Amino acid sequence: MMNMALQTTLRGHLVHNEPMGKHCSWRTGGAAEIYFEPADKQDLILFLTQTANDVPVTWIGLGSNLLVRDGGLKGIVISTLNKLNDLRLLDNGNVYAESGVTCAKLARFCQKHNLDGADFLAGIPGTVGGALAMNAGAFGFETWQFVKSVEIVNRLGHLESRESSEFKVSYRSVELAHSEWFSASVFCFPVKTDDEESNIKPLLAKRNASQPIGLPSCGSVFKNPQGDHAARLIEAAGLKGFCIGGACISTKHANFIINENNASATDIEALITEIQHQVKQKFNIELNTEVRIMGDKL
Ligand SMILES: Cc1cc2nc3c(=O)[nH]c(=O)nc-3n(C[C@H](O)[C@H](O)[C@H](O)COP(=O)(O)OP(=O)(O)OC[C@H]3O[C@@H](n4cnc5c(N)ncnc54)[C@H](O)[C@@H]3O)c2cc1C
């Protein structure tokens, strides 16, 4: 077990051997050696400057797209959820949001300030940091469409602002250097015209009708292959409702895996592998995971 020798008192919350199931929407997973929630950005920077550079760091937001294997995560996990929480309208009408702000809060903030385009974020159960890292999207919109610039923090605790044009962005992915993370973003949403209604309610209703909301899942497990839908392929392979251990393919939406009965991360990963195998065998199509799988096997 790693030991943290920190010189200055941190104001955040630091624990050893923290079960990651508490911080992931699948409600399962191994433990983090060190788990840290900074009190704010200054506290985060202090923490990064005080920890040895060779200790691996993993950032998480709401854990709504994460599978942490049962053997756990080495090094440090940093969670900024509701901690890096600054959200404000800038003089030029752009929106500044720190990485721990939830997507739902950002969507409501934009609605309140008569800004258009952010409604799709209302139903994505993640943080701004996670939405940036994943280029989260729904209903034809993607996060990076609205990013003007981002604030990056590196392993040494240095902050830097970068324009969105400096990033290579694609479907559910952004290229970010190793040991750099998003601490905040400036978004540019267009101003609504007078007669435009908010779409938040109808979009949430649409989700509720088609997805198993409220059950422990990570949303869509696989990226949609070019010109097709992962859910359609999984259903056509006859896998809806199929389970391994406590992990089951949703009968409502076949691209969702539900932790129905105390599934381990091993159960979920085995089910992911089985789906990939069956879809490859039946349709000769490779399904790639959207979900980020990390940590050690038991
Ligand atoms: C019911 C349900 C519905 C969903 N619907 C959608 C949807 O419609 N569209 C969609 O795109 N996704 C959807 N998701 C998946 C998930 O909500 C998104 O991917 C979300 O953006 C993840 O944000 P998070 O804060 O939970 O990130 P986490 O799951 O905590 O992390 C995801 C990845 O981002 C990295 N990361 C997190 N924060 C930072 C940071 N500050 N800097 C750098 N890297 C960071 C992590 O290391 C990890 O690799 C859904 C999930 C659920 C459970």
The ligand as a Gaussian input file, in Angstrom:
#p B3LYP/6-31G(d) Opt

LIG

0 1
 C      -28.081000       6.311000     -17.760000
 C      -26.907000       6.845000     -18.531000
 C      -27.121000       7.542000     -19.712000
 C      -26.042000       8.035000     -20.448000
 N      -26.289000       8.726000     -21.606000
 C      -25.263000       9.241000     -22.308000
 C      -25.500000       9.986000     -23.511000
 O      -26.617000      10.224000     -23.930000
 N      -24.417000      10.447000     -24.189000
 C      -23.140000      10.252000     -23.757000
 O      -22.188000      10.720000     -24.407000
 N      -22.890000       9.541000     -22.626000
 C      -23.908000       9.046000     -21.893000
 N      -23.654000       8.323000     -20.741000
 C      -22.267000       8.062000     -20.338000
 C      -21.647000       9.141000     -19.413000
 O      -22.658000       9.796000     -18.672000
 C      -20.832000      10.174000     -20.204000
 O      -19.761000       9.561000     -20.887000
 C      -20.264000      11.277000     -19.287000
 O      -19.720000      12.290000     -20.082000
 C      -19.209000      10.763000     -18.324000
 O      -18.951000      11.808000     -17.385000
 P      -18.402000      11.473000     -15.928000
 O      -18.187000      12.768000     -15.240000
 O      -19.288000      10.499000     -15.254000
 O      -17.014000      10.820000     -16.299000
 P      -16.377000       9.501000     -15.657000
 O      -17.232000       8.323000     -15.983000
 O      -16.048000       9.735000     -14.242000
 O      -15.043000       9.405000     -16.530000
 C      -15.112000       9.091000     -17.906000
 C      -13.722000       9.290000     -18.528000
 O      -13.392000      10.673000     -18.481000
 C      -12.161000      10.870000     -17.769000
 N      -12.289000      12.131000     -17.044000
 C      -13.240000      12.452000     -16.126000
 N      -13.058000      13.712000     -15.703000
 C      -11.973000      14.191000     -16.369000
 C      -11.290000      15.443000     -16.367000
 N      -11.677000      16.463000     -15.610000
 N      -10.211000      15.599000     -17.200000
 C       -9.804000      14.569000     -17.995000
 N      -10.400000      13.361000     -18.017000
 C      -11.480000      13.177000     -17.212000
 C      -12.030000       9.652000     -16.873000
 O      -10.684000       9.406000     -16.510000
 C      -12.610000       8.562000     -17.767000
 O      -11.652000       8.123000     -18.693000
 C      -24.717000       7.828000     -19.989000
 C      -24.514000       7.140000     -18.770000
 C      -25.590000       6.665000     -18.048000
 C      -25.325000       5.948000     -16.762000

